[in-house]
């Protein structure tokens, strides 16, 4: 599987492969035609409650956030399988507006997909 993470604010590139937005909320300042998306599976994004809880203290809650988000994803078998299948056939770029993609749901989702 060839999965990468990229900020939605970075320019689209042919090397991105399939571009999948993994944020629940549409990113501020981005026009839909500019995003060049191949998918937006909202069921694979953290719940609003989890996202709000995590953003109250990102540094202290990172470990528990990963566990809670993984538990949410465990209930999304069909959507996860569709994304895994896509990643087996194409390069996939997970797009997020998160400033620190390494400590975001994008990193957690990527690791789970690659397992």
Buried (B, 14 or more C-beta within 10 A) or exposed (E): BEBBBBBBEEEBEEEBBBBBBBBBEBBEEBEEEEBEBBBBBEEBBBEEEBBEBBEEEEEEBBEEBBEBBEEBBEEBEEBBEBBBEBBEEEBBBBBBBBEEBEBBBBBBBBEBBEE
